[in-house]
Amino acid sequence: MTDTVRSVSPTVGEQQGQLPTLRARQAAAATPTAEPNPVKQRDAFFDNAKYLAIVMVAAGHAWEPLREGSRAVTALYMLVYAFYMPAFIVIAGYFSRTFDAGPGRIKRLVTGVAVPYVVFEVAYTVYTRWTDQEPDRPFSLLDPLYLTWFLAALFIWRLTTPFWTSVRWPLPLALALAMLGTLSPSIGNDLDLQRTLQFLPYFVLGLSLRPEHFRLVRRREARVLAVMVFACAPAMAYWVVPRMNYSWFFHSDSAEELAAPDWYGPVMTPAIFGCSLVLVACFLAWVPGRRMWFTALGAGTLYGYLLHGFFAQGAKFWGWYDAAWIHRPLGAITVTLVAAAVVTVLCTHPVRRAFRWAMEPRMEWAFRRCR
């Protein structure tokens, strides 16, 4: 959700395959506006994609209490779950391509993933003791609670990146592991390994992608196809709702736990993977590539992701869904707009600055200086 790979943009001379001459260097040094250390510009496309995806995350969680008795809401809920986390994970994999387990990368992994995991695992445990009326809920860093599973999974995926970038057929191998994971209900809840394994192919796919692949899905032809797919997708989801257990898209249970024969898991895993990738590609096809009013918010999506869970849990506890009108079309629209507004605020700079101590601590005292 947040970029962990930083690089320096090439100079004009490097882009042209030329070394700057001594005279050019002297002229540049004498120019008041010269920038000897250019700062990398964030890619607006990826920031836009992350912001739009986090809005769908918030909307999906807001729709959860509205599913009962509404086939239409359930269909939208299933459709969103089919691609919003895969989109996030593919992008996370793409920005993990250069992770080499060096000292600097490990420090960033600890401060940007492990520390937030510990902080929010404790915070959610305390909070849900109140909202779920479970005062004895135990603290456990091995059993991710609510949204923290993503941080546990991301930590494991990033640590294994050197392996995935060195093997010959990483994606087929990741798919095979995901398929085997569905056969074993005994994997258990430790670090939510079931979900880690089943979402692994999306991360590995992201590691394999290059900029040209993202340019490919943004071509005019791809955008036309994306419109056609998304025009049909809601109707297809509506048809599927009574015929399929949408929990398959959560990737958190084995086939046995979903009351399905064992062989369903190895069959459903590649089928859902293909379905989700089509929807991810269609989503990315229409993500704006230029700077928008929300582009800067894309840098704070991890904040929005982890913090909005407190509002989603509190809304149910406070009885915001008890009113009858909330379960009608106008109520669903209202809930969606409120969720989008809340997560947007949580991605803003003031909120990021207030919670940076928990999300991006410097922790210079804990690490040796990298040489």
N, C-alpha and C positions, 0 to 999 in steps of 0.2 A: 504494500500500500504506500509505503514511502520508498523513495529511491535510495539505494545504498551504494550505488556505483557512481563515482564522480570522475570525470575526465576533463582534460583541457582541450579546448577547441583548437584545431590546427590554424596556423597563420596562413595568410594569403600565399606567401611563397611556398609553403609546404604543400598547399592544395595544388599549386601549379607544377610541383615537382622541382622547384628551384630553390637554391640557398640564397638568402639576401646578401647583397654585396655590402662591402664596408661602407660605401657612400650612402647606401640606403639605410643602413643601421644608424649612421651618424645623423642623417636627416630625420629619422624617426625619433631619435633621442632629443633632437633640438626642437621638435614639434611639441607645443604645450599639451595638445590633446592626445598624444600618443599613449597607448596602454601597453606597457611592456609585458604585463601578466594578464592576458585576457581571461575573463570569467566565463565559465560555461553557462550558456543560456539553457534553461529548462525547456524541454520539448512540450509545446502547448498541446499537442495531440494526446500525449499520454496523461497529462494533468487533466484535460477535459474528460478523457475516458474514465479516469479514476473518480472524478467528482460525480459524473453521471451514474456510475456503477454504485457509488455509496448512497446516492439518493434512492436507488432501487433496493438496496439493502434495507434502508430505513422503512421504505414503503412495504416491503415484504414482511418485516417484523410487525408493522402496524396492522397489516391485514390478517395476521395470524388469528386474533380473537374473532374475526368476522367470518371465518371459513365455515363454521357449523351452520348448516341450513342454507348455504349459498353456493350453488355450483359455479356461478360466474366468478365469485371472488376466489374460490378454490382453484379454478382454472388459471386465473391471473397469477395467483400465488405460486402454482406449480411452474408456470412459464417463466417467471422471474427467477425462481430457484434453479431452473435448468441452465441458466447462463451467467448470473451475476457473480457467483463465487468462481466459476471457471475463468471468467474474464479477469478477475483480480489475480488469480493464481498464475495464469499465463503471463500477465504483465510482470508479476513478481519474479517469475522464472526468467523472463527476458532481461530484467535488470540485475539478475544474479549471475549472468554469464561469466563475469570476470572474477567471481569469488574464488580465491586460491588458498584460503585458510591461513593467510599471512597474519602477522600480529595486528596490523591495522584493521583488517577485515574482521578478525575475531573480536577485537574491541568494539567495533561497530555492531556486530551481531549481539554481543552481550548487552550493550547499552541501549540498542534500538529494538531488541526483540526479547531477550531473556528478562531484563529488569522490568519492562512493562508487563510481561507475563506474570511475574511474581506480584507486582503491585496490584494489578487488576484481578488476579485470582483471589487475593485476600479481600480486596474491596467488594467484589461480587459476592463472595461468601458472606461477608458481614451484611451486605445490603439485602440479599435474598433470604437471609435468616428472618428478616423483618417482613419483606414483601410476600414471601411464600409461607410465612408463619411456621418456619422450621428453626426454632431457636437453638437446636442442638446440631445443626448442620456442621460437619467437621471441616477443618481446614485441610486441604490436600493439594500439594503442588504436582502430584502425579495424575490427578483426575481433573482435567480442564473443565471449568464451569462456564456454561453459556458461551460467550463469544471468544473466550481465551483459547479455544482449541486452535484457532488460526495461528496464533503466535507460537504455540508448541509445535505445530506442523511446520511452520516456516523455519523455525530453528533447526529442525531435523533436515528439512529439504536443503537448506543452505549449507549445512555441514557436509552433506553428501554430494554437493555440486561437483567437486573435483572428480569423483567417481563417474558421475553421469556424463561429464564432458570428455572422459577418456575412453569409455567403452564404445564399441563399434555400432551397436544398435540400441541406443538408450531408450527410445520410445517403445518399441516392442517389449523390451525387458520390463519397463515400468508398467505397461499394460498387463503383462503376465503376472506381476506381483499384485496388482490391483485385483485381477480376476481370482487369484489364489486367496486373497484376503477375504473375499466374500464367502469362501468355503469354511471359514473357521470362526465360529462364534466365541471361541476361547481366547481370542486375541485380547479381549478385555478392554477396560477403560484407561489403562496406563498410558498417559500422554495422548489419549484418543488415537491410538495407532491404527485402528480400523479406518477412521476417516483420513488419517495421514496417508495410508497406503492407497485408498481409493481415489483420492485427489492427486496423488503423485504424478500420473501421466500428464496432467495439465501443466504442472511445474516443469517437468522434463521437456514438454513441447516448447514452453517458453524459452528454455535454455537453448533450444535448437533453432529458434527463429532469428532472422536478420532484418534490418530495416526494410529491405526490398519486399519482404513478405507482407509487412503492414501497408506498404504502398500498393501492393497488389490488390488487397481487399478494399482499397479506397478508390479504385478506378471506377469510371462511370458505369461500366457494365456490372460490376459487383454491387454498386449502389442500387441499380434497377432491380437486380435479383433480390437484394435485401428487402426492398419494399414489398416484393411479391411474397417473400417468405413470411415477413411479419404481418402481412395482411391475412395470411392463412393460419398462422401459428395460434392466435387466440381461439379460433374455431376448432382447430385440431385439439388444443388443450381441453376445451370444453367437452369434446367428444370422449377424450381419454379419461377424464376424471372418474367416472363410475367403473371404468374397465381396468384401472391400474393403480397400484399403491404408489402415490407420489413420493413416499419416503425414500424411494430409490435415488431420488435426486439429492437427498441429504448426504449420501455416501457415508453413513455412520453406522450401518448395521450389516450383518451377514445375511445371506439368503434365508437361513433358518430363522433368524430373529424377525424377518419380514414375513414369516409363515409361507415361504415358498420352497419348492424343492431345491436341493443343493445345486443342481445344474443350471438353475436360473441365474445364479451369480455370474459365472463365467460368460454367459450369453448376454446378460443385461449390461455388464460393464462396458464392453466395446460399443454396444448399441447406444447407450446413454452418452458415452464419450463422443461418438459421431454426431448425435443430435445436439449436444451442448456446443460442440465446435462450430456447427453450422450457425447456431444462434449467436455465438460469440463473434464470428466473422461478420454476420449481418449487423450486429450492434456496432462493431468497430468501423464498418463501412460508412456509417452516418455520424460518427464522432467528428466534430469540427477540428480542422487542423490549424486554424488560426486562433489568436488570442480572443477569448470571450470574457464577459464580466465575471464568470465563475472559474476561469482558468487558474488563478492564484490559489483557489480553494483546493485544487487537486494535490497540493503539497501537504495538506493537512488531513487527508482522508483516514489515516490511522487514528487520529484523534476523534473524528466523527464516528468511526466504526466502534471504538471501545466505549466512548462516552454516551452514545445514544442508547446503549443498552439499559442504562439506568432509567431513562425516560420510558422506554418500552416496558420494562418491568413495573415501574411505578404506575403507569397508566392503567394497568389491569388491577393493581392493588387499590388505587384510588377510586375505582369504579367508573372510569371514564367511558367504558363500553357498556354500561348498564342501560343507558337510555335506548329506547326502541328505535328512534330515528337513526341512530348510529349504524344500525344493521340494514338500512335501506341504501339505495344508490347515492343519495345526497350525503349520507353519513360516511360512506366509503370514500367518496371524493374528498370530503372534509378531512378525514383521517389521513389520507394520502398527502394533501397539501400541508397539513400540520407537521407530519413526519419529515417531509422535504424541507420545510422551513427550519425545523429544529436541527437536523443534521447539517444544514448549510451553515447555521450559526456556529455549530461546534467545530467546523473546519476553518473558521476565521482566525486571523492572526492573534487577536487578543486572547482567545481561548487557548491557542497553541502556546502562547507565551506564559499563560497562567499554569498550564499543566506540563510544561517542558521538563520540569524536575522529575516527573514520573515517566514520561514518554521518550525523552532524549537526554538523559543525564550525562554530564561530561565525565564524571568519575575519574578524573586525572590521578587521584590518589590511589586508585586500584590497579593501575597499569604502568609498566615501565615505558619510558619514552621510546617511541619507534624510531629507528635509525634509517 
